[in-house]
Each structure stands twice: as structure tokens, then as C-alpha cells.
Amino acid sequence: MREIAVFGGSAHPELAAEICAHLEVPLEPVRVTRFANDCLEVQLQANCRERDVFIIQPLVVPVQENLVELLLMLDAARGASAARTTVVMPHFAYARSDKKDAPRISIGARLVADLLVAAGADRMLAMTLHSPQVHGFFSVPVDHLHALRELAAHFRGYDLTNTVVVSPDLGNAKPAAHFANLLGVPVAAGAKQRFADDRVTISSIIGEVTDRDVIVLDDEIARGSTVLELLDRLREQNARSIRVACTHGLFAAGALKRIGEQPDVLEIVSTNTVPVAEQTAKLTVLSIAPALAEAMRRIHNGESVSALF
């Protein structure tokens, strides 16, 4: 790993440090300054010439600041003659903007993908994109990992004899079915309709949840509107117990507190793809640093990454 150089942006330095600990390489320093006119300047403070450069930066709040910082880091690596630059993006916030579902709006995911490539990204390493078609927006290779194995390893510690995995909507049913298969349990899904960012309706649940232990699986939880709506439907069908799991625990606008206050929710499980600012006794955070580190090692050594999918 001598020819590797790993840099981390400001978005999630703890995760970057943990990944480097698994790789047994240093996390190279980055200097970020702000001019009087509010423009950012980024300096990579380690040699990049003819090295395999990895830049770790999830797009989290403040998303626009972290995006511009990432673009500047990419441009700096290219200007420093890096042999190849891979963006390690545990969370791609713009993945939700994947289609034109209203007049005169931008498909933000495609635009940001173009910006990253134009700035100097030669490869992407992503984790659980909100929409799988976002993978195709990039004109460079993309390794798209998921956290289902880490989540499944956690839930195997429970008695699963009467358990069902429930997806909040049909769009997430395929990953939920894969997750249920890893646990050896059945799967169900909600029939969801979204009216606004914070207003959804789940009219019914397709599958049997009555008197079952439920694991709700979603790719991300932001405001928590979908999960809270699903909890109402699960109560109507007399689910026995409920645990909530997701890859990206954004927990915006007090979502973690609202979900944690539900008396029938026994546990909330997420990974550390994004920093979790709030804490609650019901929250369990799993690390995806080992999976990302192994993917980076394989990319650097020219080995197959598909086994990690």
C-alpha cells in the first residue's frame, strides 16, 4: 500500500480515520481555508504525484459546502499529478434527485455526477445509493456497496423464529428481500405514496405482520415521516415488536427523538456512513469502515470488488 494516499474532507473525519486504521496507512492532512469573500481554498498536504489517491467525503449537512470542498480536493489531486483519484462517498445526498418528476427541475444526481467527473474523479466508491439508476449517471467506474451484511450480522443475534422484514415501500422491496434472505425470514412491503418531502401515506402492508417481530428496513431515514407512518400501519395489524434499521441515519429535524419515543420501537440501528449528532438509548450504530477499507484495498490492488456486493 506504499503508493496509496488517503485524504479525508471535513464531512466525516472520524470515519476517514477509522478506514485508514483498517488499511494501516496514514490519513494525509488537508488544509481548508476560507477567504474574505467566503470562497474556499483546499490544499492537499502530502505528495500525490503518480500515487493512487482516495478522497473520503460523504455529502452531508452542510451538503453544498462539503460538495464544493470535494470538488476542490479533486482538482487539487489532478493538478498534483495523481495517477488515479477515487472518491469514497459513503452517502450521496443528491441520489434522491434521480428523475424529473415536476416541470422545470434539475436532475441533481446527474448534474453532481458530471461535476465530480469534470473535477477529476476517475472512480467512485459509493454505499447504498437511494436509487440504483444513479449508478448509471457516472461516466467513470462505480463500485456500489451496501450495508446489508453488517445489518444482518447484528440482527442474527436475536431470536428470528417469528420475524418478518418490512420495507416501507415497494421501491425498496428488492434490497429488503435480499436482507430477509440473509436472515432466513419472510419479507413484506408498504404501499406508499409521497405527496411532499415530509408528507407520505402508506395505505396498506403487503405481507403478513400480525403477531410478528418486525424489522423495518429502509436505505435512509431523514425526517422519519415514512417510518412513523409505517409504524401506524404495523400497530393496526398488531405487530408484536418493532425494530428499525437503515444504512444512512440522517435523522433530520428531530427524527431520532420522535422514532425513539415510540413505545413499541425496541431499537433503531444505523451505520456510520454519516455522522450521528444525536444519541438515544435505543440507537445502535454499526461501522462500515471495514467494508469500505477492504473495497479500497481491492481497488488499489486491482482485485475484484464484486464479492463485497
N, C-alpha and C positions, 0 to 999 in steps of 0.2 A: 504493500500500500504506500510505497515511498513517493509515487508520482501523483498522489491524490492531495487535493486542497479543499477543505470543507469550510465554508463560511456560513454564518447564521445572521439573518436580519433581526430587526427589533421586535418582530411579532411574537416570537416564542423562543427566547434564548434557552429556557430550561430544557425543552425538547431537543434543540440542537446540541446542547452539551451532553445529554443522555445518549443521543445517537453516536456522537464521537467517542464516548466512553465504551460503547459496544464495539466500535470499529478499531479502538485503540489507536486513534490518531488525534492530534490536537485540533481544537476548534480555533481556526485562524481569526485574528482580530479584524474588526471592521470599524472604521471611524465615520460617523454620521454627524454632519454639522448642518446648521440652518443659517442662511444668510439673512441680512436685514430685510430683504424683500420677500421673505418666507420661502425661498427656494431651498431645496435640499442639495447637499453635496455628499457623495459617498466615496470613501477611499478604502480599497481592499489592502490591508497592511501585511500582506505576505506574497511571496513570489508566485505568479500564476503561469509563467512562460512554459509552454509545452506541457502543462500539467492537466490532469483530469479534475476539473473544478465542479464542486457541488455547492449549490446555494439553497439553504433551507429557509423557507419563508411561507407560512400559511397566510391566506388572505383573511384576516380577522380584523375586528374593530381596532383602530380606525382603518377601514379597508382601503380607502383611496391613498392614504399616507403610506401604508405598507406596500401597496401596488407600485407606487412611484419609486419607493426605496428599492424594491426588487428590480424594476426596470433599470435603475441607475447602477445597481450591482452587476447586472448582466452586461451592460455597456462597458463598465469598468473592466470586467473579466475579458471581454472581447478585445478591448484596447490594450490589455496587458498580455496578449498573445496566448491565451489559454488554448490548449489543444482541443478541449471539448468542455462545454458547460451544461450541466444538468440541473434543472430546477426541481427541488424536492418540495412539493406543495401538499402538505397533509390535508389542507382544506382549501378548496377553490370556491370562494363565496359566489362568484358570478355564474357558477354552474346552474343556478336556478333560472337564469335568464337565457334559456335554451331555445326559445321559439318566439315567433311573432304572433302573440295571442290578443293583440289590440292594434288599432291603426296607428301608424306613425311612431312606432317604438323601435329601439335598437335591440338587436340580439346581442346582448352584452357579453355572453360567454365567448362567442366567435370573435368579437372585437378584441377582447382581452387576450385571447389565444394568439391572434395576429400580432398584437403589441409585444407579447413575450418573445415570439419568434423574431420579430423585427429588431428587438433589443439585443438578441444574441443567444437565446435559448436553443441548444442543439438537441435536447431531450427533456422529457417531462417524467417525473415520478409522482403520481397522484394517489390519493386514498379516498375511496368511496365517493366518486363524483355523483352529484344529485341526479343527473340524467346521463345514462350511458352514451347517448349520442354526442355529448360534449367531447368525448374522446376523439371523434372524427373532425372536430373543429381545428385541431392542431395539424400543421403540415410537417411536424417532426415526430419521431417515435415517442409513444406514450406507454409507460408501464403503469397499469391501473390496478392497484392493490385494493383489498377490502379487509375489514377487521373482524369478519365473521368467525374466524378460527379463535381469535383472542376472546371474543364474547362467548363462544361455545365452550371454551375451556373453563371459563368462570362458572357458567350455569350447569356444567356437568357435576359440580359439587353439591347440587340439590337432588332431591328425590323427584324424578321426572316421569314417574309412572302414570300420572294423571294430568300431564302438562300439554298445552297447545300454544304454538307460536301464532301471534295475531299481527298482521300487517295493517296499518291504519288505512291503506288504500290499495287499489289493485295495481297501481304503478310500481309499488314496492313489493308486490307479491312474489316475484321471482327470487330476489335475494332472501325474502322471508322463507320461501320454500327450501332454498339451499341451507339456510340456517337450521330450519326444522329437521332437515335430513341429517345434518351434523349431530343433532341431539337425539335423533331417532324418535321424533314426536310428530303429530299431525300439524297442519297449518290452516289458518283461517284468515280472512281479509275483510276490511270495512269497505262499504260502498260510499266513497267520499265525494263531495262536490265543494269546490273552493269558490267563494264569492269575493274575497279580499284577502290581503296578507294576514289579517287577524280574524277572519270570519269564515268558518267552514261548517259543513253539515255532513254527518255520517248517518245515512238513513237506515242502514241495516248492517249486520255482520254475516258474511257468507262462511258457514262452517259452524261446528259445534263448540260452544264455550261454556255451556251451562254446567255448573258444579265442577269446573276445571280450574287448574292453576295456570294462569295466563302469563306469557312473556310477550309484551308488546315490543315489536322491533321496528325502528324507523332509522333512516340514514342520518337525519339530524333533527334536533329539537331547538327551535328558535324561540318563538313566543309561547309555544306549548299549546296553542289553540286546538290543534288536531288531536293531541294526546288527551286533553281534557274532554273533548267531545267524544272520543272513543271510550273513555272511562265511563261516561254516562250510559253508552250502549251496553257495555260489559256488565254494569250494575243491573240494567233492565233484564239481562239474561242470566243473572245470578252466578257470575263467575266467582269461584271460591277464593282465589288470591290473585294479586296482580303485581308483576314486576315490569319495569320499563327499561328498555335498552336502546342505545343509539351509538353511532360512531362519533358524530360531531355534537358535543354538548355545548351549544352556543348559549342557551339559557338566557335569552334577552328579556328585558322588561319584567324581571321577577319571576320568570317561568319556573325556575328550580324551586323557589319557595312555594308557588301555587301547586305544583305537582306533588312536592313533598308533604304538603299539608293534607293531601287526600288520605283519609284513614285506611283505605283498603290498598294503598300502594305500599308494598313492603320494602322495595328497593328501586333505586334509579342507578343504572350502570351506563357509563360512557367511557370513551377513550380520551387520551390526552393529545388528540390532533389539534385542539385549540386550548389556550389557557382557560382554566375554570376559576373564575374570580370568586364566585360564591361557594359556600360549603354548607352541607346539611348532613345530619347523621345518617340519612338514607342514601347518600351518594357514594358510589364506588367508582373510582377512576382507574382504568386499565391502561397500561403503557403499550403503545405501538412502536416505540423506539427500536426494539429488537427486530421487528419485521422490516422497518424502513432501513435499518443499518444493513441487514442481510441483503436486501434488494440493491442497495448502493454498492456493497461489496461485489455482488454478481455483475452489476453493470460495469464496474471498473475492470473486473477480470474477464469480461466477455463471456460470462456464463449465462445459462438460461434463467430467466426470472419467472417463467410461467408456472413453476412448481409452487410459487408463493401465492398464486391466484386462488 
